[in-house]
Amino acid sequence: MNLSFKVSAQFGKWLISRKSADLMFSQVKDLIDNSSRLVDIDFLGVSFVSRSFADQLFKAIASYESDVSVRIVNPSRNILNLLVATKFNSTKNRQLDDKHYPVYTTNSKKEYLSRLGV
């Protein structure tokens, strides 16, 4: 079973702190049950994400030990750029592989993969 967490419905349009990232991912983990294999964190409707929020979100995902894959979907182009830069510029976040922790918009996965040189 796949689950979807609507970020803007729970946290609004502006995501600006590390604490918010921790709280958000805590709520995501609470949604997961034994039948879940994939969780989409849906950024549709989010207008702004700070670099500190993005960095903390990826740290939370990296420290989460589970067979469940986490996927970030529907970020705006600006948020996508920030998420990709944050994910690949932080040493601690480099352990996040794209198979289990992809970041992309649902309509531009090809563009996202081309940015990664794939």
C-alpha positions as a Markdown table, in Angstrom:
| # | Residue | x | y | z |
|---|---|---|---|---|
| 1 | Met | 0.0 | 0.0 | 0.0 |
| 2 | Asn | 1.2 | 3.5 | -0.9 |
| 3 | Leu | 0.7 | 6.4 | 1.4 |
| 4 | Ser | 0.7 | 10.1 | 0.7 |
| 5 | Phe | 1.5 | 12.9 | 3.2 |
| 6 | Lys | 0.2 | 16.4 | 2.1 |
| 7 | Val | 2.8 | 18.8 | 3.5 |
| 8 | Ser | 0.8 | 22.0 | 2.9 |
| 9 | Ala | -2.3 | 20.7 | 4.6 |
| 10 | Gln | -0.3 | 20.0 | 7.8 |
| 11 | Phe | 2.4 | 22.6 | 7.8 |
| 12 | Gly | 1.3 | 25.4 | 5.4 |
| 13 | Lys | 3.1 | 27.0 | 2.5 |
| 14 | Trp | 6.3 | 28.1 | 4.3 |
| 15 | Leu | 8.7 | 25.5 | 5.7 |
| 16 | Ile | 11.5 | 27.3 | 7.4 |
| 17 | Ser | 13.0 | 25.5 | 10.3 |
| 18 | Arg | 14.8 | 22.3 | 11.2 |
| 19 | Lys | 12.2 | 21.7 | 14.0 |
| 20 | Ser | 9.4 | 21.8 | 11.4 |
| 21 | Ala | 11.3 | 19.2 | 9.3 |
| 22 | Asp | 11.6 | 16.9 | 12.4 |
| 23 | Leu | 7.9 | 17.3 | 13.3 |
| 24 | Met | 6.8 | 16.7 | 9.7 |
| 25 | Phe | 8.9 | 13.5 | 9.3 |
| 26 | Ser | 7.6 | 12.3 | 12.7 |
| 27 | Gln | 4.1 | 12.6 | 11.4 |
| 28 | Val | 5.1 | 10.8 | 8.2 |
| 29 | Lys | 6.5 | 7.9 | 10.3 |
| 30 | Asp | 3.3 | 7.8 | 12.3 |
| 31 | Leu | 1.3 | 7.1 | 9.1 |
| 32 | Ile | 3.4 | 4.1 | 8.1 |
| 33 | Asp | 1.9 | 0.7 | 8.9 |
| 34 | Asn | 3.1 | -2.8 | 8.2 |
| 35 | Ser | 1.5 | -2.9 | 4.7 |
| 36 | Ser | 3.2 | 0.4 | 3.5 |
| 37 | Arg | 6.1 | 0.1 | 1.0 |
| 38 | Leu | 6.1 | 3.6 | -0.3 |
| 39 | Val | 5.3 | 7.0 | 1.2 |
| 40 | Asp | 5.0 | 10.1 | -1.0 |
| 41 | Ile | 5.8 | 13.4 | 0.8 |
| 42 | Asp | 3.7 | 15.7 | -1.4 |
| 43 | Phe | 4.9 | 19.3 | -1.7 |
| 44 | Leu | 2.0 | 20.5 | -3.9 |
| 45 | Gly | 1.0 | 23.9 | -2.6 |
| 46 | Val | 4.2 | 24.6 | -0.7 |
| 47 | Ser | 5.7 | 28.0 | -1.7 |
| 48 | Phe | 9.0 | 28.1 | 0.2 |
| 49 | Val | 11.4 | 25.7 | 1.8 |
| 50 | Ser | 14.5 | 26.9 | 3.6 |
| 51 | Arg | 17.8 | 25.2 | 3.1 |
| 52 | Ser | 17.9 | 24.3 | 6.9 |
| 53 | Phe | 14.4 | 22.6 | 6.5 |
| 54 | Ala | 15.6 | 20.6 | 3.5 |
| 55 | Asp | 18.8 | 19.6 | 5.1 |
| 56 | Gln | 17.1 | 18.4 | 8.3 |
| 57 | Leu | 14.4 | 16.6 | 6.3 |
| 58 | Phe | 17.1 | 14.6 | 4.4 |
| 59 | Lys | 18.9 | 13.9 | 7.7 |
| 60 | Ala | 15.7 | 12.5 | 9.2 |
| 61 | Ile | 15.1 | 10.4 | 6.1 |
| 62 | Ala | 18.7 | 9.1 | 6.2 |
| 63 | Ser | 18.4 | 8.1 | 9.8 |
| 64 | Tyr | 15.0 | 6.3 | 9.3 |
| 65 | Glu | 15.6 | 2.5 | 9.3 |
| 66 | Ser | 12.8 | 0.8 | 7.4 |
| 67 | Asp | 12.1 | -1.1 | 4.2 |
| 68 | Val | 9.6 | 1.6 | 3.3 |
| 69 | Ser | 10.8 | 4.0 | 0.5 |
| 70 | Val | 10.2 | 7.7 | 0.9 |
| 71 | Arg | 9.6 | 9.8 | -2.2 |
| 72 | Ile | 9.3 | 13.6 | -2.4 |
| 73 | Val | 6.8 | 14.5 | -5.1 |
| 74 | Asn | 5.3 | 17.7 | -6.6 |
| 75 | Pro | 7.8 | 20.3 | -5.5 |
| 76 | Ser | 7.7 | 23.6 | -7.5 |
| 77 | Arg | 10.7 | 24.1 | -9.8 |
| 78 | Asn | 12.4 | 26.4 | -7.2 |
| 79 | Ile | 11.8 | 24.0 | -4.4 |
| 80 | Leu | 13.0 | 21.1 | -6.6 |
| 81 | Asn | 16.3 | 23.0 | -7.3 |
| 82 | Leu | 16.8 | 23.7 | -3.6 |
| 83 | Leu | 16.1 | 20.0 | -2.6 |
| 84 | Val | 18.4 | 18.6 | -5.2 |
| 85 | Ala | 21.2 | 21.1 | -4.3 |
| 86 | Thr | 20.7 | 20.3 | -0.6 |
| 87 | Lys | 20.6 | 16.6 | -1.0 |
| 88 | Phe | 23.8 | 16.4 | -3.1 |
| 89 | Asn | 25.8 | 19.1 | -1.4 |
| 90 | Ser | 25.6 | 17.8 | 2.2 |
| 91 | Thr | 28.1 | 15.0 | 3.0 |
| 92 | Lys | 25.7 | 13.3 | 5.4 |
| 93 | Asn | 23.0 | 13.3 | 2.8 |
| 94 | Arg | 25.1 | 11.6 | 0.1 |
| 95 | Gln | 24.1 | 8.2 | 1.6 |
| 96 | Leu | 20.6 | 8.8 | 0.3 |
| 97 | Asp | 20.3 | 6.9 | -3.0 |
| 98 | Asp | 17.8 | 7.9 | -5.6 |
| 99 | Lys | 16.2 | 4.5 | -5.8 |
| 100 | His | 14.9 | 4.8 | -2.2 |
| 101 | Tyr | 14.8 | 8.5 | -1.7 |
| 102 | Pro | 14.0 | 10.2 | -5.0 |
| 103 | Val | 13.1 | 13.9 | -5.3 |
| 104 | Tyr | 11.3 | 14.9 | -8.4 |
| 105 | Thr | 8.2 | 16.4 | -9.8 |
| 106 | Thr | 5.7 | 13.9 | -11.3 |
| 107 | Asn | 5.8 | 15.6 | -14.7 |
| 108 | Ser | 9.6 | 16.1 | -15.0 |
| 109 | Lys | 11.4 | 13.0 | -13.8 |
| 110 | Lys | 13.4 | 13.0 | -17.1 |
| 111 | Glu | 14.6 | 16.5 | -16.4 |
| 112 | Tyr | 15.5 | 15.5 | -12.8 |
| 113 | Leu | 17.5 | 12.5 | -13.9 |
| 114 | Ser | 19.3 | 14.6 | -16.6 |
| 115 | Arg | 20.4 | 17.0 | -13.8 |
| 116 | Leu | 22.0 | 14.1 | -12.0 |
| 117 | Gly | 23.8 | 13.0 | -15.2 |
| 118 | Val | 21.8 | 9.8 | -15.5 |
